């Protein structure tokens, strides 16, 4: 029977406890160095390979990639610390690793989807398909990208609902806010409207809007009439196009609609609404 005395405990603490403390200190230091130096390294690397990317876009990509790498590195540091401490406590590491290997073989077939997610996530980050802060349509779900890691993408839609999309389920990803966004607006006028006059009014309103102190910094190209787009059932549709800063298109289209409505009211330009003419046949001829 092994007897434990204070001398044994003290000797163990001096020999092994000190090493465990050193391991923890090294782990905490590695954690601090990671958080302190990884973001600037990623930012410098991205800045060198981001020709044509805006400052906001570079910041989004830096934040996204940094978050993904930080998560992986933190997990790696924790695993290394745990195994080093177990070794110091006298726990055999080889059987533990062997058990992990057997378990890995057992669950390997069930991990196919996880591996697919990780591979897809790697391509999403490397190809810069979308970043945290972008508005994107991913796997038929549209929303603000709140998180991107190797396993999943997290979106929040306009209703505030959070969607977790496994990266392996993504076939098509549409980014609404990459480099620039676009005002793409159809305005209807009545069939009796003088189109030349209506187009002149629309272009004037767009020019005033683009030079407004509140909005001009968001304009990349002044919105203007592109063409008469459609002869609809109730009116004629005129298409307006213009480039703006990413994520500003919705606010700016709302303001432009407001200004156009006021201008049309002033100019007497009618905005049509759906209506139907009904004929009951020819009226009967009545002789005097």
LINNORFEN-V73906 format. One record per pair of residues at least 24 apart in sequence whose ideal C-beta (glycine too) atoms are under 6 Angstrom apart, sorted by the first residue. I is the first residue (numbers start at 1). J is the second residue. D is the distance in whole Angstrom. If there is no record, write none. Layout:
i=(I/I)
j=(J/J)
d=(D/D)
//
This chain:
i=(16/19/20/20/23/23/27/27/30/31/34/39/42/60/60/61/61/63/64/64/64/65/68/68/71/113/116/117/117/117/117/118/120/120/121/121/129/130/134/134/135/135/136/137/138/138/138/139/139/139/177/177/180/180/181/181/181/182/183/183/183/183/183/184/185/185/186/186/186/187/188/188/188/189/189/189/190/190/190/193/198/199/201/201/205/205/205/209/209/218/218/218/219/220/234/234/235)
j=(88/88/85/88/84/85/77/81/77/77/73/66/66/131/133/128/131/132/131/132/148/125/125/149/149/168/168/151/166/167/168/150/167/168/150/167/173/175/175/177/176/177/175/174/165/170/173/165/169/170/246/247/220/243/244/246/249/243/223/242/249/252/253/241/240/253/229/237/239/238/235/237/272/235/236/269/235/270/272/269/269/225/263/267/259/260/263/256/259/244/245/248/244/244/272/274/272)
d=(5/5/6/6/5/6/6/4/5/6/5/5/5/4/5/6/5/5/4/5/5/6/6/5/6/6/4/5/5/5/4/5/4/5/4/4/5/5/6/5/4/5/5/4/5/6/5/5/5/5/4/5/5/5/5/5/4/6/5/4/6/6/5/6/4/6/6/5/6/5/4/5/6/6/6/6/5/4/5/6/5/5/6/5/5/6/5/6/6/5/5/4/6/6/4/5/3)
//
